[in-house]
Amino acid sequence: MTTNLLEFDLDGLAAWCAQLGEKRFRATQLFRWIHQRGARDFDAMSDLAKSLRDKLKALACVAPLPVVSEQVSRDGTIKWLFDVGDGNAVEAVFIPEDDRATLCVSSQAGCAIGCRFCSTGHQGFSRNLTTGEIVAQLWWAEHELRRRFGTSERVISNVVMMGMGEPLQNYTALVPALRVMLDDHGYGLSRRRVTVSTSGVVPMMDRLAQDCPVALAVSLHAPNDALRDNLVPLNRKYPLHELLDACRRYLAHAPRDFITFEYCMLDGVNDQPEHAAQLIALLRPGAAGGGVRCKLNLIPFNPFPASGLQRSPAARVAAFAKMLNDAGIVTTVRKTRGDDIDAACGQLAGDVQDRTRAAERMARQRTVVLHRAPAQPRDSVRP
Ligand code: SF4
């Protein structure tokens, strides 16, 4: 069986190469070919010795995920659906903006957490992705976009682990994938440009702080335990005071950082003035529990029928944001991106929630679906 080299961070690749009698610098060269240049063909890796290339051809591969479909939004957002086998599919979303270009990456096929407002949560859980399957989303997007944009410069400036799945419930695969993203011989992204989003898996937040303290986003969505128990079922295991303590411990490892709290605005559920007041009491520095150094990101809900929930009116979202900003908590309202292709937050897996239907689609839909011409090169994308 051949080994997929996308499964390794640099240390892992060096250990694998050592088994072949190769020195670490050879592993570094190979790693750079794969991740910096997007190479799959070992014969093209011209600075590797022929003897090593022959070994690689016999034993290894660089195996991307098959693309089931691609959709391009009017606003330039691109969503790819990848086949991960056994009727499962995961999605990655490219979000170009003026000052950054972000890739939203999936960590699991489905999700076991079951947040009420999340389309993926309603799909149920299939399985964890491997490190290689997480990395393959970035490998594909980065090198495909470079090819389309006609550039050898880096296209993707930020990665957010906010696609399908709870990343911290797939910890052992996640951390090597993060290391590939951060590695100067890989994608070279700074620690603050890689964000892990969690619904609050407290013990794993502590481990991440030790192992790889990237930027952390926490799906909060409610200002009290009674409401959060209902919206984010994991809260019954790790209630708010434990979650916020974990946030404070995380920041102790990253003193200049802040936590981004995600808060999906649900009409009549969590969007009232008393909810804003409770958030202020919970988060503001100097609050009874100590507060948290944070930013709050209000997310307009993208309704889907099974949720039974509705989007808060824009005026209420604005009033909610004003209360928080006036209290000194930096609060923004997320721009909705890619909603014409179901790529907006919480919409991922809208097309794949029925696994049978997904399998049928994958069987017949091997062609790329373009809703408009591919996005054009963008000067504004930060290399
Ligand atoms: S919001 Fe995140 S953790 Fe919750 S169900 Fe969706 S993917 Fe899972």
Residues whose N, C-alpha, C, O or C-beta is under 5 A from the ligand:
A	BS01	SF4	C111 I113 G114 C115 C118 T120 G121 G163 M164 G165 E166 S199
